[in-house]
Amino acid sequence: MKKINIIKKERDFDRIIKKNKPYKNKYFLFFVSQNIIDTYRFGISVSTKVGNAVIRNKIKRQIKNILDMYKNKFKKGFDCIIIVDRRIVELDFNLIKSNLEDLIYKIDLLEEEKTNDKK
């Protein structure tokens, strides 16, 4: 994931979280907001209750890897904050991926695939 697609500033996190309703499942809490730039951006927050820094960074890397799989399919013009629940340490990569994908599809952050029907 490129640095241009990452939200790091605390004021951006606060703005998005305070003004938008959450979408959630058992392991993730998503806050989605429209932006005026022509790209998508993600911010990932993993609480210190999840584990030590090694575990938290591993989870962030896994989430970034999953998001990177969809980098050409995301809609343009949104900011998204992902807050991770502490129960995520119990999951392996495939279960994290399936839970994250379910929420991405539920929120509809992906562009619809355009099919060219040639007759």
N, C-alpha and C positions, 0 to 999 in steps of 0.2 A: 504494500500500500504506500503510495507516494505521500510525502509530507504535506502536500497541498490538500490532501483529502483527510487530514487529521485535525480535530479540534483539541487544543491544549489549554486555552485560556480559561481561567475560572469564571470570568464574567460571561463568556459565551455559554458555558455549562449552566450557570445560574439563570441566564435569560431564557434558554431553551426549556429548562426544567420547570421554571415558574409559570411560563405562559402556555404550556401545552399539556394535554391529558396523556397519561401513560398507556401504553399497550404492554401487556405482560403475559408471561407464561410462568411455569414453575421456577425457571432458572434465570430469566432475563426480564428487564424492565426497559422499554424503549420509549424515548421522547422524540417526536419528529416535528420539525419546524421547516417552513419554507424559507429559502434565502434568495437574495437578489443576484448572487453570482451564478454563473452557468456551470456549476459542478456540484457534486455531492460531497459531504464531509461527515465523518464519524468521530465521535469521542467515546472512549471506553473507560469506565470507572469500575475498579475492583477494590472492594473494601479491605482494610487491614485485618478484618476478622476472618478473611478467607484463608490466610496462611502467611508464611514469610514472603519476602520479596521475590524469591526464586519462583515460588508457586504462582504468585500474582502475575509476574512477568510471563511465565509460561502460558497462563490462561489468556493474557492479552495477545501474545504471539499467535496462539491457536485461533482466536477470534479474528485477528487481522488476516490470517491465512484463509479462513473461510470467506471473509468479505472480499478478499482478493480474487477468489474464484468467480465472483459475480461482477467484477469491475467493469466489464463492457456491457452489462445488462441493467445497471442501475439507472433510474431516472435522473435527470439533471435538476438542480435547484432545490436541494433539501439538506438540512442538517439533522443528524441523528445522534442522540446520546444513548449509549448502551450501559446500563448498570447491571452488574453481575451479582447474583445471589450467592451466598456462602456455600450452599449445597452443591455447587458446580464441581467442587474438588472430588466428589464421588463418581463423576462421569469420565468416560474415556472420550477420545477425540471424535469418534463417530456419533456418539450420543449428543455431544455438544453441537456438532454440525447439524444433526437432524432437528434439534430444538431451535437452533438459530434460524435455520432455513424455514421452519414452520412459521416462525414469527415474521420473517421477512416477507413471505408470501401472504400472510394474514394482513399485514400493513399495506401490502401492494407497493413496495419500493422498486420493483422491477418493471422495465418497459415491456409492453406486450410484444411478442415476436411477430414480425411482419412477414406474412407469407405472400409470395408472388405466385399467383395462379396463372399459369400460361396455358392458354387453350388454342 
